[in-house]
Amino acid sequence: MGFVVFISIVIYIVIGGIIGWIAGAIMKSQGNTLFNVIVGIVGSILGSLVFGLVGLGNLPGWIQSITGACLLIFLARLIKRS
């Protein structure tokens, strides 16, 4: 059981990094690798939540994840400017 949990965490980090990198490229963000992983993981959760709330939870997960990560970068920029 411990090995499965470990592999799951590694997969979440790798996929989060890829999603964060794609979102960073779309939004032209200058974040580092750690930032991309965090944005990817949190953005995936945010995207799933937002799409679920508006009734579009049946879209592919990668679309929800990238959109959520882009939204997170956008919100971070708004907060940073304030």
PyMOL Python script that loads the backbone (N, CA, C, O; Angstrom):
from pymol import cmd

cmd.read_pdbstr("""\
ATOM      1  N   MET A   1       0.827  -1.202   0.000  1.00  0.00           N
ATOM      2  CA  MET A   1       0.000   0.000   0.000  1.00  0.00           C
ATOM      3  C   MET A   1       0.864   1.256   0.000  1.00  0.00           C
ATOM      4  O   MET A   1       0.527   2.222  -0.685  1.00  0.00           O
ATOM      5  N   GLY A   2       1.958   1.274   0.740  1.00  0.00           N
ATOM      6  CA  GLY A   2       2.810   2.444   0.822  1.00  0.00           C
ATOM      7  C   GLY A   2       3.449   2.789  -0.512  1.00  0.00           C
ATOM      8  O   GLY A   2       3.608   3.963  -0.844  1.00  0.00           O
ATOM      9  N   PHE A   3       3.818   1.760  -1.282  1.00  0.00           N
ATOM     10  CA  PHE A   3       4.420   1.986  -2.589  1.00  0.00           C
ATOM     11  C   PHE A   3       3.423   2.632  -3.540  1.00  0.00           C
ATOM     12  O   PHE A   3       3.787   3.524  -4.306  1.00  0.00           O
ATOM     13  N   VAL A   4       2.173   2.194  -3.498  1.00  0.00           N
ATOM     14  CA  VAL A   4       1.130   2.748  -4.366  1.00  0.00           C
ATOM     15  C   VAL A   4       0.900   4.220  -4.040  1.00  0.00           C
ATOM     16  O   VAL A   4       0.734   5.037  -4.945  1.00  0.00           O
ATOM     17  N   VAL A   5       0.890   4.559  -2.770  1.00  0.00           N
ATOM     18  CA  VAL A   5       0.715   5.957  -2.365  1.00  0.00           C
ATOM     19  C   VAL A   5       1.889   6.789  -2.854  1.00  0.00           C
ATOM     20  O   VAL A   5       1.698   7.896  -3.358  1.00  0.00           O
ATOM     21  N   PHE A   6       3.096   6.271  -2.711  1.00  0.00           N
ATOM     22  CA  PHE A   6       4.297   6.970  -3.164  1.00  0.00           C
ATOM     23  C   PHE A   6       4.235   7.233  -4.666  1.00  0.00           C
ATOM     24  O   PHE A   6       4.491   8.351  -5.112  1.00  0.00           O
ATOM     25  N   ILE A   7       3.898   6.214  -5.441  1.00  0.00           N
ATOM     26  CA  ILE A   7       3.814   6.359  -6.893  1.00  0.00           C
ATOM     27  C   ILE A   7       2.724   7.358  -7.259  1.00  0.00           C
ATOM     28  O   ILE A   7       2.905   8.155  -8.180  1.00  0.00           O
ATOM     29  N   SER A   8       1.600   7.329  -6.556  1.00  0.00           N
ATOM     30  CA  SER A   8       0.518   8.279  -6.824  1.00  0.00           C
ATOM     31  C   SER A   8       0.979   9.716  -6.598  1.00  0.00           C
ATOM     32  O   SER A   8       0.670  10.602  -7.394  1.00  0.00           O
ATOM     33  N   ILE A   9       1.703   9.944  -5.534  1.00  0.00           N
ATOM     34  CA  ILE A   9       2.210  11.288  -5.235  1.00  0.00           C
ATOM     35  C   ILE A   9       3.192  11.731  -6.319  1.00  0.00           C
ATOM     36  O   ILE A   9       3.147  12.878  -6.763  1.00  0.00           O
ATOM     37  N   VAL A  10       4.066  10.843  -6.741  1.00  0.00           N
ATOM     38  CA  VAL A  10       5.024  11.174  -7.801  1.00  0.00           C
ATOM     39  C   VAL A  10       4.279  11.519  -9.089  1.00  0.00           C
ATOM     40  O   VAL A  10       4.637  12.480  -9.770  1.00  0.00           O
ATOM     41  N   ILE A  11       3.260  10.754  -9.425  1.00  0.00           N
ATOM     42  CA  ILE A  11       2.479  11.014 -10.639  1.00  0.00           C
ATOM     43  C   ILE A  11       1.779  12.357 -10.544  1.00  0.00           C
ATOM     44  O   ILE A  11       1.775  13.114 -11.515  1.00  0.00           O
ATOM     45  N   TYR A  12       1.180  12.677  -9.386  1.00  0.00           N
ATOM     46  CA  TYR A  12       0.540  13.982  -9.204  1.00  0.00           C
ATOM     47  C   TYR A  12       1.536  15.121  -9.402  1.00  0.00           C
ATOM     48  O   TYR A  12       1.207  16.131 -10.023  1.00  0.00           O
ATOM     49  N   ILE A  13       2.742  14.965  -8.880  1.00  0.00           N
ATOM     50  CA  ILE A  13       3.758  16.012  -9.006  1.00  0.00           C
ATOM     51  C   ILE A  13       4.190  16.167 -10.462  1.00  0.00           C
ATOM     52  O   ILE A  13       4.311  17.288 -10.956  1.00  0.00           O
ATOM     53  N   VAL A  14       4.422  15.054 -11.150  1.00  0.00           N
ATOM     54  CA  VAL A  14       4.850  15.113 -12.551  1.00  0.00           C
ATOM     55  C   VAL A  14       3.759  15.726 -13.420  1.00  0.00           C
ATOM     56  O   VAL A  14       4.030  16.626 -14.214  1.00  0.00           O
ATOM     57  N   ILE A  15       2.530  15.244 -13.275  1.00  0.00           N
ATOM     58  CA  ILE A  15       1.423  15.780 -14.071  1.00  0.00           C
ATOM     59  C   ILE A  15       1.165  17.239 -13.699  1.00  0.00           C
ATOM     60  O   ILE A  15       0.888  18.059 -14.575  1.00  0.00           O
ATOM     61  N   GLY A  16       1.252  17.570 -12.420  1.00  0.00           N
ATOM     62  CA  GLY A  16       1.099  18.959 -11.993  1.00  0.00           C
ATOM     63  C   GLY A  16       2.147  19.856 -12.625  1.00  0.00           C
ATOM     64  O   GLY A  16       1.846  20.982 -13.021  1.00  0.00           O
ATOM     65  N   GLY A  17       3.376  19.363 -12.722  1.00  0.00           N
ATOM     66  CA  GLY A  17       4.435  20.129 -13.368  1.00  0.00           C
ATOM     67  C   GLY A  17       4.168  20.351 -14.843  1.00  0.00           C
ATOM     68  O   GLY A  17       4.405  21.439 -15.366  1.00  0.00           O
ATOM     69  N   ILE A  18       3.673  19.318 -15.515  1.00  0.00           N
ATOM     70  CA  ILE A  18       3.357  19.446 -16.940  1.00  0.00           C
ATOM     71  C   ILE A  18       2.207  20.425 -17.144  1.00  0.00           C
ATOM     72  O   ILE A  18       2.283  21.302 -18.005  1.00  0.00           O
ATOM     73  N   ILE A  19       1.144  20.279 -16.357  1.00  0.00           N
ATOM     74  CA  ILE A  19      -0.006  21.180 -16.465  1.00  0.00           C
ATOM     75  C   ILE A  19       0.429  22.613 -16.154  1.00  0.00           C
ATOM     76  O   ILE A  19       0.044  23.541 -16.865  1.00  0.00           O
ATOM     77  N   GLY A  20       1.223  22.800 -15.106  1.00  0.00           N
ATOM     78  CA  GLY A  20       1.713  24.133 -14.750  1.00  0.00           C
ATOM     79  C   GLY A  20       2.597  24.729 -15.829  1.00  0.00           C
ATOM     80  O   GLY A  20       2.541  25.930 -16.091  1.00  0.00           O
ATOM     81  N   TRP A  21       3.425  23.883 -16.463  1.00  0.00           N
ATOM     82  CA  TRP A  21       4.294  24.357 -17.533  1.00  0.00           C
ATOM     83  C   TRP A  21       3.462  24.805 -18.737  1.00  0.00           C
ATOM     84  O   TRP A  21       3.739  25.849 -19.328  1.00  0.00           O
ATOM     85  N   ILE A  22       2.435  24.013 -19.104  1.00  0.00           N
ATOM     86  CA  ILE A  22       1.562  24.382 -20.224  1.00  0.00           C
ATOM     87  C   ILE A  22       0.832  25.685 -19.923  1.00  0.00           C
ATOM     88  O   ILE A  22       0.779  26.584 -20.761  1.00  0.00           O
ATOM     89  N   ALA A  23       0.270  25.778 -18.719  1.00  0.00           N
ATOM     90  CA  ALA A  23      -0.439  27.009 -18.340  1.00  0.00           C
ATOM     91  C   ALA A  23       0.512  28.200 -18.323  1.00  0.00           C
ATOM     92  O   ALA A  23       0.144  29.292 -18.757  1.00  0.00           O
ATOM     93  N   GLY A  24       1.721  28.002 -17.828  1.00  0.00           N
ATOM     94  CA  GLY A  24       2.709  29.073 -17.817  1.00  0.00           C
ATOM     95  C   GLY A  24       3.066  29.528 -19.218  1.00  0.00           C
ATOM     96  O   GLY A  24       3.264  30.720 -19.452  1.00  0.00           O
ATOM     97  N   ALA A  25       3.152  28.585 -20.158  1.00  0.00           N
ATOM     98  CA  ALA A  25       3.447  28.938 -21.549  1.00  0.00           C
ATOM     99  C   ALA A  25       2.284  29.711 -22.167  1.00  0.00           C
ATOM    100  O   ALA A  25       2.492  30.685 -22.891  1.00  0.00           O
ATOM    101  N   ILE A  26       1.067  29.274 -21.879  1.00  0.00           N
ATOM    102  CA  ILE A  26      -0.116  29.961 -22.409  1.00  0.00           C
ATOM    103  C   ILE A  26      -0.195  31.377 -21.859  1.00  0.00           C
ATOM    104  O   ILE A  26      -0.461  32.322 -22.602  1.00  0.00           O
ATOM    105  N   MET A  27       0.035  31.524 -20.562  1.00  0.00           N
ATOM    106  CA  MET A  27      -0.103  32.820 -19.896  1.00  0.00           C
ATOM    107  C   MET A  27       1.201  33.623 -19.909  1.00  0.00           C
ATOM    108  O   MET A  27       1.252  34.729 -19.372  1.00  0.00           O
ATOM    109  N   LYS A  28       2.253  33.072 -20.519  1.00  0.00           N
ATOM    110  CA  LYS A  28       3.570  33.717 -20.576  1.00  0.00           C
ATOM    111  C   LYS A  28       4.081  34.090 -19.182  1.00  0.00           C
ATOM    112  O   LYS A  28       4.535  35.207 -18.938  1.00  0.00           O
ATOM    113  N   SER A  29       3.987  33.106 -18.278  1.00  0.00           N
ATOM    114  CA  SER A  29       4.427  33.278 -16.896  1.00  0.00           C
ATOM    115  C   SER A  29       5.921  32.976 -16.798  1.00  0.00           C
ATOM    116  O   SER A  29       6.443  32.167 -17.566  1.00  0.00           O
ATOM    117  N   GLN A  30       6.596  33.608 -15.875  1.00  0.00           N
ATOM    118  CA  GLN A  30       8.029  33.420 -15.682  1.00  0.00           C
ATOM    119  C   GLN A  30       8.329  32.568 -14.454  1.00  0.00           C
ATOM    120  O   GLN A  30       9.404  32.693 -13.869  1.00  0.00           O
ATOM    121  N   GLY A  31       7.395  31.703 -14.053  1.00  0.00           N
ATOM    122  CA  GLY A  31       7.568  30.906 -12.848  1.00  0.00           C
ATOM    123  C   GLY A  31       8.616  29.818 -13.002  1.00  0.00           C
ATOM    124  O   GLY A  31       8.891  29.353 -14.108  1.00  0.00           O
ATOM    125  N   ASN A  32       9.198  29.418 -11.877  1.00  0.00           N
ATOM    126  CA  ASN A  32      10.182  28.338 -11.887  1.00  0.00           C
ATOM    127  C   ASN A  32       9.477  26.985 -11.801  1.00  0.00           C
ATOM    128  O   ASN A  32       8.248  26.925 -11.816  1.00  0.00           O
ATOM    129  N   THR A  33      10.237  25.913 -11.711  1.00  0.00           N
ATOM    130  CA  THR A  33       9.676  24.568 -11.719  1.00  0.00           C
ATOM    131  C   THR A  33       8.760  24.336 -10.524  1.00  0.00           C
ATOM    132  O   THR A  33       7.677  23.775 -10.686  1.00  0.00           O
ATOM    133  N   LEU A  34       9.162  24.749  -9.343  1.00  0.00           N
ATOM    134  CA  LEU A  34       8.326  24.559  -8.159  1.00  0.00           C
ATOM    135  C   LEU A  34       7.007  25.320  -8.305  1.00  0.00           C
ATOM    136  O   LEU A  34       5.944  24.804  -7.960  1.00  0.00           O
ATOM    137  N   PHE A  35       7.084  26.534  -8.813  1.00  0.00           N
ATOM    138  CA  PHE A  35       5.879  27.323  -9.062  1.00  0.00           C
ATOM    139  C   PHE A  35       4.964  26.604 -10.044  1.00  0.00           C
ATOM    140  O   PHE A  35       3.752  26.557  -9.834  1.00  0.00           O
ATOM    141  N   ASN A  36       5.528  26.036 -11.122  1.00  0.00           N
ATOM    142  CA  ASN A  36       4.724  25.325 -12.106  1.00  0.00           C
ATOM    143  C   ASN A  36       4.020  24.118 -11.507  1.00  0.00           C
ATOM    144  O   ASN A  36       2.854  23.866 -11.811  1.00  0.00           O
ATOM    145  N   VAL A  37       4.716  23.371 -10.660  1.00  0.00           N
ATOM    146  CA  VAL A  37       4.106  22.199 -10.024  1.00  0.00           C
ATOM    147  C   VAL A  37       2.956  22.625  -9.122  1.00  0.00           C
ATOM    148  O   VAL A  37       1.879  22.030  -9.169  1.00  0.00           O
ATOM    149  N   ILE A  38       3.171  23.643  -8.308  1.00  0.00           N
ATOM    150  CA  ILE A  38       2.128  24.118  -7.395  1.00  0.00           C
ATOM    151  C   ILE A  38       0.943  24.659  -8.182  1.00  0.00           C
ATOM    152  O   ILE A  38      -0.204  24.345  -7.865  1.00  0.00           O
ATOM    153  N   VAL A  39       1.208  25.470  -9.204  1.00  0.00           N
ATOM    154  CA  VAL A  39       0.134  26.018 -10.032  1.00  0.00           C
ATOM    155  C   VAL A  39      -0.619  24.890 -10.732  1.00  0.00           C
ATOM    156  O   VAL A  39      -1.845  24.933 -10.830  1.00  0.00           O
ATOM    157  N   GLY A  40       0.092  23.898 -11.210  1.00  0.00           N
ATOM    158  CA  GLY A  40      -0.552  22.776 -11.892  1.00  0.00           C
ATOM    159  C   GLY A  40      -1.464  21.977 -10.990  1.00  0.00           C
ATOM    160  O   GLY A  40      -2.582  21.640 -11.380  1.00  0.00           O
ATOM    161  N   ILE A  41      -1.005  21.668  -9.786  1.00  0.00           N
ATOM    162  CA  ILE A  41      -1.809  20.870  -8.857  1.00  0.00           C
ATOM    163  C   ILE A  41      -2.995  21.676  -8.340  1.00  0.00           C
ATOM    164  O   ILE A  41      -4.130  21.201  -8.381  1.00  0.00           O
ATOM    165  N   VAL A  42      -2.746  22.887  -7.858  1.00  0.00           N
ATOM    166  CA  VAL A  42      -3.831  23.723  -7.321  1.00  0.00           C
ATOM    167  C   VAL A  42      -4.784  24.137  -8.446  1.00  0.00           C
ATOM    168  O   VAL A  42      -5.998  24.180  -8.251  1.00  0.00           O
ATOM    169  N   GLY A  43      -4.232  24.439  -9.617  1.00  0.00           N
ATOM    170  CA  GLY A  43      -5.063  24.808 -10.754  1.00  0.00           C
ATOM    171  C   GLY A  43      -5.960  23.673 -11.210  1.00  0.00           C
ATOM    172  O   GLY A  43      -7.090  23.907 -11.640  1.00  0.00           O
ATOM    173  N   SER A  44      -5.470  22.448 -11.121  1.00  0.00           N
ATOM    174  CA  SER A  44      -6.292  21.289 -11.475  1.00  0.00           C
ATOM    175  C   SER A  44      -7.492  21.163 -10.549  1.00  0.00           C
ATOM    176  O   SER A  44      -8.606  20.883 -10.990  1.00  0.00           O
ATOM    177  N   ILE A  45      -7.253  21.372  -9.280  1.00  0.00           N
ATOM    178  CA  ILE A  45      -8.346  21.325  -8.300  1.00  0.00           C
ATOM    179  C   ILE A  45      -9.319  22.465  -8.557  1.00  0.00           C
ATOM    180  O   ILE A  45     -10.534  22.265  -8.548  1.00  0.00           O
ATOM    181  N   LEU A  46      -8.786  23.660  -8.788  1.00  0.00           N
ATOM    182  CA  LEU A  46      -9.624  24.828  -9.058  1.00  0.00           C
ATOM    183  C   LEU A  46     -10.455  24.635 -10.328  1.00  0.00           C
ATOM    184  O   LEU A  46     -11.647  24.943 -10.345  1.00  0.00           O
ATOM    185  N   GLY A  47      -9.833  24.131 -11.380  1.00  0.00           N
ATOM    186  CA  GLY A  47     -10.538  23.894 -12.632  1.00  0.00           C
ATOM    187  C   GLY A  47     -11.665  22.891 -12.484  1.00  0.00           C
ATOM    188  O   GLY A  47     -12.761  23.094 -13.005  1.00  0.00           O
ATOM    189  N   SER A  48     -11.391  21.804 -11.769  1.00  0.00           N
ATOM    190  CA  SER A  48     -12.431  20.797 -11.540  1.00  0.00           C
ATOM    191  C   SER A  48     -13.597  21.388 -10.762  1.00  0.00           C
ATOM    192  O   SER A  48     -14.757  21.105 -11.062  1.00  0.00           O
ATOM    193  N   LEU A  49     -13.292  22.197  -9.776  1.00  0.00           N
ATOM    194  CA  LEU A  49     -14.332  22.823  -8.960  1.00  0.00           C
ATOM    195  C   LEU A  49     -15.175  23.789  -9.796  1.00  0.00           C
ATOM    196  O   LEU A  49     -16.404  23.735  -9.762  1.00  0.00           O
ATOM    197  N   VAL A  50     -14.515  24.666 -10.540  1.00  0.00           N
ATOM    198  CA  VAL A  50     -15.231  25.673 -11.332  1.00  0.00           C
ATOM    199  C   VAL A  50     -16.087  25.002 -12.408  1.00  0.00           C
ATOM    200  O   VAL A  50     -17.265  25.326 -12.552  1.00  0.00           O
ATOM    201  N   PHE A  51     -15.505  24.074 -13.159  1.00  0.00           N
ATOM    202  CA  PHE A  51     -16.271  23.408 -14.216  1.00  0.00           C
ATOM    203  C   PHE A  51     -17.414  22.578 -13.642  1.00  0.00           C
ATOM    204  O   PHE A  51     -18.475  22.475 -14.257  1.00  0.00           O
ATOM    205  N   GLY A  52     -17.207  21.992 -12.480  1.00  0.00           N
ATOM    206  CA  GLY A  52     -18.286  21.248 -11.829  1.00  0.00           C
ATOM    207  C   GLY A  52     -19.429  22.151 -11.404  1.00  0.00           C
ATOM    208  O   GLY A  52     -20.599  21.793 -11.539  1.00  0.00           O
ATOM    209  N   LEU A  53     -19.083  23.328 -10.888  1.00  0.00           N
ATOM    210  CA  LEU A  53     -20.111  24.268 -10.429  1.00  0.00           C
ATOM    211  C   LEU A  53     -20.958  24.827 -11.572  1.00  0.00           C
ATOM    212  O   LEU A  53     -22.144  25.101 -11.389  1.00  0.00           O
ATOM    213  N   VAL A  54     -20.362  24.993 -12.734  1.00  0.00           N
ATOM    214  CA  VAL A  54     -21.116  25.545 -13.863  1.00  0.00           C
ATOM    215  C   VAL A  54     -21.725  24.448 -14.736  1.00  0.00           C
ATOM    216  O   VAL A  54     -22.291  24.740 -15.789  1.00  0.00           O
ATOM    217  N   GLY A  55     -21.616  23.207 -14.313  1.00  0.00           N
ATOM    218  CA  GLY A  55     -22.246  22.104 -15.020  1.00  0.00           C
ATOM    219  C   GLY A  55     -21.462  21.553 -16.192  1.00  0.00           C
ATOM    220  O   GLY A  55     -22.023  20.859 -17.040  1.00  0.00           O
ATOM    221  N   LEU A  56     -20.184  21.848 -16.255  1.00  0.00           N
ATOM    222  CA  LEU A  56     -19.346  21.350 -17.346  1.00  0.00           C
ATOM    223  C   LEU A  56     -18.305  20.354 -16.844  1.00  0.00           C
ATOM    224  O   LEU A  56     -17.217  20.246 -17.411  1.00  0.00           O
ATOM    225  N   GLY A  57     -18.638  19.636 -15.791  1.00  0.00           N
ATOM    226  CA  GLY A  57     -17.710  18.691 -15.201  1.00  0.00           C
ATOM    227  C   GLY A  57     -17.418  17.481 -16.067  1.00  0.00           C
ATOM    228  O   GLY A  57     -16.556  16.671 -15.730  1.00  0.00           O
ATOM    229  N   ASN A  58     -18.134  17.349 -17.191  1.00  0.00           N
ATOM    230  CA  ASN A  58     -17.907  16.206 -18.062  1.00  0.00           C
ATOM    231  C   ASN A  58     -16.834  16.470 -19.120  1.00  0.00           C
ATOM    232  O   ASN A  58     -16.542  15.588 -19.927  1.00  0.00           O
ATOM    233  N   LEU A  59     -16.242  17.662 -19.131  1.00  0.00           N
ATOM    234  CA  LEU A  59     -15.132  17.952 -20.040  1.00  0.00           C
ATOM    235  C   LEU A  59     -13.912  17.129 -19.634  1.00  0.00           C
ATOM    236  O   LEU A  59     -13.783  16.745 -18.471  1.00  0.00           O
ATOM    237  N   PRO A  60     -13.021  16.857 -20.578  1.00  0.00           N
ATOM    238  CA  PRO A  60     -11.805  16.101 -20.229  1.00  0.00           C
ATOM    239  C   PRO A  60     -11.016  16.789 -19.112  1.00  0.00           C
ATOM    240  O   PRO A  60     -10.944  18.016 -19.052  1.00  0.00           O
ATOM    241  N   GLY A  61     -10.436  15.989 -18.243  1.00  0.00           N
ATOM    242  CA  GLY A  61      -9.713  16.511 -17.092  1.00  0.00           C
ATOM    243  C   GLY A  61      -8.561  17.421 -17.445  1.00  0.00           C
ATOM    244  O   GLY A  61      -8.295  18.382 -16.723  1.00  0.00           O
ATOM    245  N   TRP A  62      -7.859  17.144 -18.549  1.00  0.00           N
ATOM    246  CA  TRP A  62      -6.714  17.980 -18.906  1.00  0.00           C
ATOM    247  C   TRP A  62      -7.163  19.377 -19.299  1.00  0.00           C
ATOM    248  O   TRP A  62      -6.447  20.347 -19.053  1.00  0.00           O
ATOM    249  N   ILE A  63      -8.338  19.496 -19.906  1.00  0.00           N
ATOM    250  CA  ILE A  63      -8.866  20.825 -20.244  1.00  0.00           C
ATOM    251  C   ILE A  63      -9.208  21.588 -18.965  1.00  0.00           C
ATOM    252  O   ILE A  63      -8.881  22.767 -18.827  1.00  0.00           O
ATOM    253  N   GLN A  64      -9.865  20.905 -18.037  1.00  0.00           N
ATOM    254  CA  GLN A  64     -10.206  21.527 -16.759  1.00  0.00           C
ATOM    255  C   GLN A  64      -8.949  21.940 -16.020  1.00  0.00           C
ATOM    256  O   GLN A  64      -8.894  23.028 -15.447  1.00  0.00           O
ATOM    257  N   SER A  65      -7.944  21.089 -16.027  1.00  0.00           N
ATOM    258  CA  SER A  65      -6.703  21.366 -15.292  1.00  0.00           C
ATOM    259  C   SER A  65      -5.944  22.553 -15.868  1.00  0.00           C
ATOM    260  O   SER A  65      -5.515  23.435 -15.124  1.00  0.00           O
ATOM    261  N   ILE A  66      -5.775  22.583 -17.179  1.00  0.00           N
ATOM    262  CA  ILE A  66      -5.043  23.691 -17.799  1.00  0.00           C
ATOM    263  C   ILE A  66      -5.805  24.998 -17.625  1.00  0.00           C
ATOM    264  O   ILE A  66      -5.208  26.033 -17.329  1.00  0.00           O
ATOM    265  N   THR A  67      -7.122  24.955 -17.809  1.00  0.00           N
ATOM    266  CA  THR A  67      -7.929  26.161 -17.633  1.00  0.00           C
ATOM    267  C   THR A  67      -7.854  26.655 -16.188  1.00  0.00           C
ATOM    268  O   THR A  67      -7.717  27.855 -15.950  1.00  0.00           O
ATOM    269  N   GLY A  68      -7.943  25.742 -15.232  1.00  0.00           N
ATOM    270  CA  GLY A  68      -7.837  26.123 -13.825  1.00  0.00           C
ATOM    271  C   GLY A  68      -6.484  26.708 -13.482  1.00  0.00           C
ATOM    272  O   GLY A  68      -6.399  27.665 -12.712  1.00  0.00           O
ATOM    273  N   ALA A  69      -5.415  26.142 -14.049  1.00  0.00           N
ATOM    274  CA  ALA A  69      -4.071  26.669 -13.798  1.00  0.00           C
ATOM    275  C   ALA A  69      -3.909  28.055 -14.414  1.00  0.00           C
ATOM    276  O   ALA A  69      -3.295  28.936 -13.812  1.00  0.00           O
ATOM    277  N   CYS A  70      -4.459  28.252 -15.616  1.00  0.00           N
ATOM    278  CA  CYS A  70      -4.414  29.581 -16.234  1.00  0.00           C
ATOM    279  C   CYS A  70      -5.195  30.586 -15.400  1.00  0.00           C
ATOM    280  O   CYS A  70      -4.756  31.722 -15.219  1.00  0.00           O
ATOM    281  N   LEU A  71      -6.341  30.175 -14.895  1.00  0.00           N
ATOM    282  CA  LEU A  71      -7.142  31.038 -14.030  1.00  0.00           C
ATOM    283  C   LEU A  71      -6.369  31.400 -12.767  1.00  0.00           C
ATOM    284  O   LEU A  71      -6.412  32.544 -12.315  1.00  0.00           O
ATOM    285  N   LEU A  72      -5.671  30.436 -12.206  1.00  0.00           N
ATOM    286  CA  LEU A  72      -4.878  30.685 -11.005  1.00  0.00           C
ATOM    287  C   LEU A  72      -3.754  31.684 -11.285  1.00  0.00           C
ATOM    288  O   LEU A  72      -3.505  32.569 -10.467  1.00  0.00           O
ATOM    289  N   ILE A  73      -3.081  31.559 -12.411  1.00  0.00           N
ATOM    290  CA  ILE A  73      -2.032  32.524 -12.774  1.00  0.00           C
ATOM    291  C   ILE A  73      -2.637  33.906 -12.946  1.00  0.00           C
ATOM    292  O   ILE A  73      -2.066  34.895 -12.488  1.00  0.00           O
ATOM    293  N   PHE A  74      -3.789  33.984 -13.603  1.00  0.00           N
ATOM    294  CA  PHE A  74      -4.475  35.262 -13.798  1.00  0.00           C
ATOM    295  C   PHE A  74      -4.823  35.899 -12.456  1.00  0.00           C
ATOM    296  O   PHE A  74      -4.592  37.091 -12.255  1.00  0.00           O
ATOM    297  N   LEU A  75      -5.380  35.106 -11.535  1.00  0.00           N
ATOM    298  CA  LEU A  75      -5.741  35.633 -10.216  1.00  0.00           C
ATOM    299  C   LEU A  75      -4.501  36.074  -9.440  1.00  0.00           C
ATOM    300  O   LEU A  75      -4.530  37.090  -8.745  1.00  0.00           O
ATOM    301  N   ALA A  76      -3.416  35.316  -9.558  1.00  0.00           N
ATOM    302  CA  ALA A  76      -2.173  35.687  -8.871  1.00  0.00           C
ATOM    303  C   ALA A  76      -1.632  37.011  -9.396  1.00  0.00           C
ATOM    304  O   ALA A  76      -1.097  37.815  -8.632  1.00  0.00           O
ATOM    305  N   ARG A  77      -1.770  37.237 -10.694  1.00  0.00           N
ATOM    306  CA  ARG A  77      -1.331  38.509 -11.281  1.00  0.00           C
ATOM    307  C   ARG A  77      -2.186  39.663 -10.773  1.00  0.00           C
ATOM    308  O   ARG A  77      -1.672  40.745 -10.490  1.00  0.00           O
ATOM    309  N   LEU A  78      -3.498  39.429 -10.657  1.00  0.00           N
ATOM    310  CA  LEU A  78      -4.376  40.478 -10.154  1.00  0.00           C
ATOM    311  C   LEU A  78      -4.015  40.855  -8.714  1.00  0.00           C
ATOM    312  O   LEU A  78      -3.983  42.033  -8.358  1.00  0.00           O
ATOM    313  N   ILE A  79      -3.749  39.846  -7.904  1.00  0.00           N
ATOM    314  CA  ILE A  79      -3.393  40.088  -6.503  1.00  0.00           C
ATOM    315  C   ILE A  79      -2.035  40.787  -6.411  1.00  0.00           C
ATOM    316  O   ILE A  79      -1.849  41.685  -5.590  1.00  0.00           O
ATOM    317  N   LYS A  80      -1.090  40.373  -7.253  1.00  0.00           N
ATOM    318  CA  LYS A  80       0.245  40.961  -7.227  1.00  0.00           C
ATOM    319  C   LYS A  80       0.232  42.436  -7.609  1.00  0.00           C
ATOM    320  O   LYS A  80       1.007  43.226  -7.071  1.00  0.00           O
ATOM    321  N   ARG A  81      -0.650  42.806  -8.537  1.00  0.00           N
ATOM    322  CA  ARG A  81      -0.755  44.197  -8.978  1.00  0.00           C
ATOM    323  C   ARG A  81      -1.408  45.094  -7.942  1.00  0.00           C
ATOM    324  O   ARG A  81      -1.178  46.304  -7.933  1.00  0.00           O
ATOM    325  N   SER A  82      -2.214  44.520  -7.079  1.00  0.00           N
ATOM    326  CA  SER A  82      -2.943  45.329  -6.086  1.00  0.00           C
ATOM    327  C   SER A  82      -2.032  45.827  -4.990  1.00  0.00           C
ATOM    328  O   SER A  82      -2.484  46.520  -4.079  1.00  0.00           O
TER     329      SER A  82
END
""", "prot")
cmd.dss("prot")
cmd.show_as("cartoon", "prot")
cmd.util.cbc("prot")
cmd.orient("prot")
